[in-house]
Amino acid sequence: MSPGETRKNGQDYMAACDRVLHHVVDLVHARGIAVSLDVDPGRSPFEVVTDTHQIQLTYGRSRRTVTVDHEAFMDEEFFRTLVLHQLEAAMEELASGA
């Protein structure tokens, strides 16, 4: 991978992380449950990720992790279609204490 590709992939990844944050903030406002968010916990910021991503939601001492395919994580439409409902379900589980 060339330095230009690495930079673009890093920018695309940061854009995807920002998109996840905005979706979670919207869900927090809609659900009224304050959760913390961690994307790819434990991974180095410079590690190239091409397989799956972890989106971790924490509420108090409860934690839910949604595993997301790389393509679905990186593509806005795939994310909305394939992942957003999983985040909603995870938040509902956290809110209900399940």
C-alpha positions as protocol buffer text, in pm:
chain_id: "A"
residue {
  index: 1
  type: MET
  ca { x: 0 y: 0 z: 0 }
}
residue {
  index: 2
  type: SER
  ca { x: 146 y: 335 z: -98 }
}
residue {
  index: 3
  type: PRO
  ca { x: 164 y: 630 z: 144 }
}
residue {
  index: 4
  type: GLY
  ca { x: -113 y: 803 z: -54 }
}
residue {
  index: 5
  type: GLU
  ca { x: -338 y: 499 z: -21 }
}
residue {
  index: 6
  type: THR
  ca { x: -266 y: 475 z: 350 }
}
residue {
  index: 7
  type: ARG
  ca { x: -355 y: 842 z: 398 }
}
residue {
  index: 8
  type: LYS
  ca { x: -679 y: 807 z: 197 }
}
residue {
  index: 9
  type: ASN
  ca { x: -775 y: 490 z: 384 }
}
residue {
  index: 10
  type: GLY
  ca { x: -704 y: 669 z: 711 }
}
residue {
  index: 11
  type: GLN
  ca { x: -919 y: 965 z: 608 }
}
residue {
  index: 12
  type: ASP
  ca { x: -1198 y: 732 z: 495 }
}
residue {
  index: 13
  type: TYR
  ca { x: -1175 y: 542 z: 825 }
}
residue {
  index: 14
  type: MET
  ca { x: -1192 y: 864 z: 1026 }
}
residue {
  index: 15
  type: ALA
  ca { x: -1495 y: 974 z: 821 }
}
residue {
  index: 16
  type: ALA
  ca { x: -1661 y: 638 z: 893 }
}
residue {
  index: 17
  type: CYS
  ca { x: -1587 y: 672 z: 1267 }
}
residue {
  index: 18
  type: ASP
  ca { x: -1733 y: 1022 z: 1262 }
}
residue {
  index: 19
  type: ARG
  ca { x: -2044 y: 888 z: 1088 }
}
residue {
  index: 20
  type: VAL
  ca { x: -2081 y: 618 z: 1357 }
}
residue {
  index: 21
  type: LEU
  ca { x: -2050 y: 883 z: 1628 }
}
residue {
  index: 22
  type: HIS
  ca { x: -2320 y: 1098 z: 1468 }
}
residue {
  index: 23
  type: HIS
  ca { x: -2557 y: 801 z: 1433 }
}
residue {
  index: 24
  type: VAL
  ca { x: -2502 y: 702 z: 1797 }
}
residue {
  index: 25
  type: VAL
  ca { x: -2557 y: 1061 z: 1914 }
}
residue {
  index: 26
  type: ASP
  ca { x: -2885 y: 1069 z: 1718 }
}
residue {
  index: 27
  type: LEU
  ca { x: -2990 y: 741 z: 1882 }
}
residue {
  index: 28
  type: VAL
  ca { x: -2894 y: 874 z: 2225 }
}
residue {
  index: 29
  type: HIS
  ca { x: -3116 y: 1177 z: 2173 }
}
residue {
  index: 30
  type: ALA
  ca { x: -3403 y: 966 z: 2040 }
}
residue {
  index: 31
  type: ARG
  ca { x: -3379 y: 702 z: 2316 }
}
residue {
  index: 32
  type: GLY
  ca { x: -3279 y: 922 z: 2606 }
}
residue {
  index: 33
  type: ILE
  ca { x: -3006 y: 682 z: 2716 }
}
residue {
  index: 34
  type: ALA
  ca { x: -2654 y: 814 z: 2761 }
}
residue {
  index: 35
  type: VAL
  ca { x: -2407 y: 559 z: 2632 }
}
residue {
  index: 36
  type: SER
  ca { x: -2038 y: 584 z: 2569 }
}
residue {
  index: 37
  type: LEU
  ca { x: -1895 y: 477 z: 2236 }
}
residue {
  index: 38
  type: ASP
  ca { x: -1566 y: 313 z: 2148 }
}
residue {
  index: 39
  type: VAL
  ca { x: -1482 y: 213 z: 1791 }
}
residue {
  index: 40
  type: ASP
  ca { x: -1227 y: -66 z: 1745 }
}
residue {
  index: 41
  type: PRO
  ca { x: -1116 y: -70 z: 2111 }
}
residue {
  index: 42
  type: GLY
  ca { x: -762 y: -190 z: 2161 }
}
residue {
  index: 43
  type: ARG
  ca { x: -651 y: -133 z: 1803 }
}
residue {
  index: 44
  type: SER
  ca { x: -361 y: 91 z: 1722 }
}
residue {
  index: 45
  type: PRO
  ca { x: -465 y: 408 z: 1536 }
}
residue {
  index: 46
  type: PHE
  ca { x: -220 y: 315 z: 1260 }
}
residue {
  index: 47
  type: GLU
  ca { x: -332 y: -46 z: 1224 }
}
residue {
  index: 48
  type: VAL
  ca { x: -485 y: -111 z: 884 }
}
residue {
  index: 49
  type: VAL
  ca { x: -824 y: -273 z: 933 }
}
residue {
  index: 50
  type: THR
  ca { x: -970 y: -467 z: 642 }
}
residue {
  index: 51
  type: ASP
  ca { x: -1182 y: -739 z: 799 }
}
residue {
  index: 52
  type: THR
  ca { x: -1419 y: -636 z: 1077 }
}
residue {
  index: 53
  type: HIS
  ca { x: -1473 y: -347 z: 1314 }
}
residue {
  index: 54
  type: GLN
  ca { x: -1602 y: -342 z: 1670 }
}
residue {
  index: 55
  type: ILE
  ca { x: -1848 y: -78 z: 1785 }
}
residue {
  index: 56
  type: GLN
  ca { x: -1872 y: -92 z: 2162 }
}
residue {
  index: 57
  type: LEU
  ca { x: -2155 y: 76 z: 2351 }
}
residue {
  index: 58
  type: THR
  ca { x: -2137 y: 110 z: 2729 }
}
residue {
  index: 59
  type: TYR
  ca { x: -2411 y: 211 z: 2970 }
}
residue {
  index: 60
  type: GLY
  ca { x: -2308 y: 204 z: 3335 }
}
residue {
  index: 61
  type: ARG
  ca { x: -2140 y: -133 z: 3380 }
}
residue {
  index: 62
  type: SER
  ca { x: -2318 y: -297 z: 3088 }
}
residue {
  index: 63
  type: ARG
  ca { x: -2153 y: -324 z: 2750 }
}
residue {
  index: 64
  type: ARG
  ca { x: -2266 y: -438 z: 2406 }
}
residue {
  index: 65
  type: THR
  ca { x: -2036 y: -487 z: 2110 }
}
residue {
  index: 66
  type: VAL
  ca { x: -2158 y: -484 z: 1752 }
}
residue {
  index: 67
  type: THR
  ca { x: -1920 y: -646 z: 1504 }
}
residue {
  index: 68
  type: VAL
  ca { x: -1936 y: -487 z: 1161 }
}
residue {
  index: 69
  type: ASP
  ca { x: -1797 y: -604 z: 828 }
}
residue {
  index: 70
  type: HIS
  ca { x: -1536 y: -361 z: 690 }
}
residue {
  index: 71
  type: GLU
  ca { x: -1736 y: -277 z: 378 }
}
residue {
  index: 72
  type: ALA
  ca { x: -2053 y: -209 z: 578 }
}
residue {
  index: 73
  type: PHE
  ca { x: -1854 y: 5 z: 821 }
}
residue {
  index: 74
  type: MET
  ca { x: -1692 y: 214 z: 550 }
}
residue {
  index: 75
  type: ASP
  ca { x: -1993 y: 266 z: 319 }
}
residue {
  index: 76
  type: GLU
  ca { x: -2259 y: 508 z: 443 }
}
residue {
  index: 77
  type: GLU
  ca { x: -2552 y: 337 z: 269 }
}
residue {
  index: 78
  type: PHE
  ca { x: -2446 y: -13 z: 377 }
}
residue {
  index: 79
  type: PHE
  ca { x: -2401 y: 117 z: 732 }
}
residue {
  index: 80
  type: ARG
  ca { x: -2751 y: 265 z: 744 }
}
residue {
  index: 81
  type: THR
  ca { x: -2903 y: -47 z: 589 }
}
residue {
  index: 82
  type: LEU
  ca { x: -2708 y: -322 z: 764 }
}
residue {
  index: 83
  type: VAL
  ca { x: -2573 y: -183 z: 1091 }
}
residue {
  index: 84
  type: LEU
  ca { x: -2788 y: 97 z: 1227 }
}
residue {
  index: 85
  type: HIS
  ca { x: -3067 y: -135 z: 1341 }
}
residue {
  index: 86
  type: GLN
  ca { x: -2808 y: -346 z: 1526 }
}
residue {
  index: 87
  type: LEU
  ca { x: -2692 y: -39 z: 1717 }
}
residue {
  index: 88
  type: GLU
  ca { x: -3053 y: 45 z: 1800 }
}
residue {
  index: 89
  type: ALA
  ca { x: -3108 y: -309 z: 1931 }
}
residue {
  index: 90
  type: ALA
  ca { x: -2790 y: -294 z: 2139 }
}
residue {
  index: 91
  type: MET
  ca { x: -2902 y: 36 z: 2291 }
}
residue {
  index: 92
  type: GLU
  ca { x: -3244 y: -110 z: 2369 }
}
residue {
  index: 93
  type: GLU
  ca { x: -3076 y: -403 z: 2544 }
}
residue {
  index: 94
  type: LEU
  ca { x: -2859 y: -167 z: 2746 }
}
residue {
  index: 95
  type: ALA
  ca { x: -3159 y: 48 z: 2842 }
}
residue {
  index: 96
  type: SER
  ca { x: -3361 y: -253 z: 2952 }
}
residue {
  index: 97
  type: GLY
  ca { x: -3073 y: -400 z: 3150 }
}
residue {
  index: 98
  type: ALA
  ca { x: -3090 y: -725 z: 2950 }
}
